[in-house]
Amino acid sequence: MNVTRGFTGRPRVDNPGLPPGQYDARDEWPVLSAEVTPDIAPADWSLRVDGLVEAPRTWDWEQAHALPASAYDGDIHCVTGWSKFGVRFGGVPLDAFLDAVRPRASATHAVAYSHTGYTAGLPLADLTGGRAWIAFEYGGQPLSPSTAARRDCWCRTCTSGRAPSGSPDCGSWTTTSRVSGSGTAITRGATPGRSRGTPVTETFTPPTRFAVPDRIAVSERAASVWQTATITEIRRETPYASTFRLAVPDWEGHLPGQHLMLRLRARDGYLAQRHYSIASAPDDAGHIELTLDHVDGGEVSGWFHTVAAPGDEIEVRGPLSGFFAWPGDRPALLIGAGSGVVPLMSMVRHHRARRPAVPLRLLVSARSPEELIYAREYGAETTPVFTRSAPAGTPVGRLTADRLAPLLAKRPEGGWEAYVCGSNGFAEHAARLLVAAGQPVDRIRIERFG
């Protein structure tokens, strides 16, 4: 058992229902959404189920709401490390939709498609028997676009949960009331997806698959194996952010934009796990870099900023996910704010090292020059935006359409692949500006936090 020097973690909560490595999110809804939040009127909403079924069918808003409703009362344990207890989602059980289309005996899995083509795959066994809902309410209140944005329920990541019956492997699959053009295909065999409903234990690892078919693959083995990483260098970037260089001898490499899971262990066995974007380019064999903000009250970032020193050992596994990765094959328009620039800087560094023929542009927002992470590294590809104070002659204010216009005016051949990373509010704002400027929704990739 690798104990992390000086790590004690949060005060222990006597909650036998909290799995190892999880933390109680209490009133928070950690962000998991990876796309532009759709803004769809009920009149335009639809849900279609087809594939290996006897009677493919499409429901509109009124038809879906007319089906027999029920509620999910229980707990949610997300594969990303957070748990919520005593939640209540109201909606229509997926059984009602599946009963209407009658899946064939050969059907074993389902693939859910969002309005942009993003998919999540699950075995039918995890979706039937009162284990999944199309949710229209949370806590007795309708999931309007505003409440969904506050509760971050636009996520399409499958999580594990516990049903009222106490079944330990119930798949809790949260969806909102306004997912446009969404659908479910009933299929045979394994399917693409981000994760699947599985009980969370200390050794749980969500399966990984081709995150972007025919373009970006994720190594199943690398994503599932914990490795020891040694801190070799710490560099201060801003008053609140530092870069930590890690030696990971067996690191298999990564793509710019990917992230990893990091684990700290207290002497009493308490675990804290977090996802962090990788800041370094993939060309530095055996080493990776992470840049972390010092989050007020953060047990993991707090350890890194107040205790960690060269020579300390932690555990990592990855790289994980390919949805936000950029392999250097398409023109990249990068938009980040605060520490959201971290995965984007990996792309910039990769572009400089490999000099691919495709162009890359970065627009980065910070409150002031003093809080601009990686300020010494930016070059001609970067446009900074300062929201509170700026050098003389530089406008001050949030990102606007006018700031984006010069970057979008010269579209390269094939168009931009846009990558947006930042707080939930910033990511939503930037994504909507891109859509309004004509950027195709299915070519906007979003990573949010907060």
Secondary structure by P-SEA (a helix, b strand, c coil): ccccccccccccccccccccccccccccccccccccccccccccccccccccccccccccaaaaaacbbbbbbbbbbbccbbbbcccccccccaaaaaaaacccccccbbbbbcccccccccccccccccccccccccccccccaaaaaaacccccbbbbbbccccccbbbbbbbcccccccbbbbbccccccccccccccccccccccccccccbbbbcccccbbbbbbbcccccccccbbbbbbbbcccccccccbbbbbbbbcccbbbbbbbbbbccccccccbbbbbbccccccaaaaaaaccccccbbbbbbcccccccccccccbbbbbbccccaaaaaaaaaaaaaccccbbbbbbbbccccccccccccccccbbbbbccccccccccccccccccccccccccccccbbbbbccaaaaaaaaaaaaaaccccccbbbbbcc
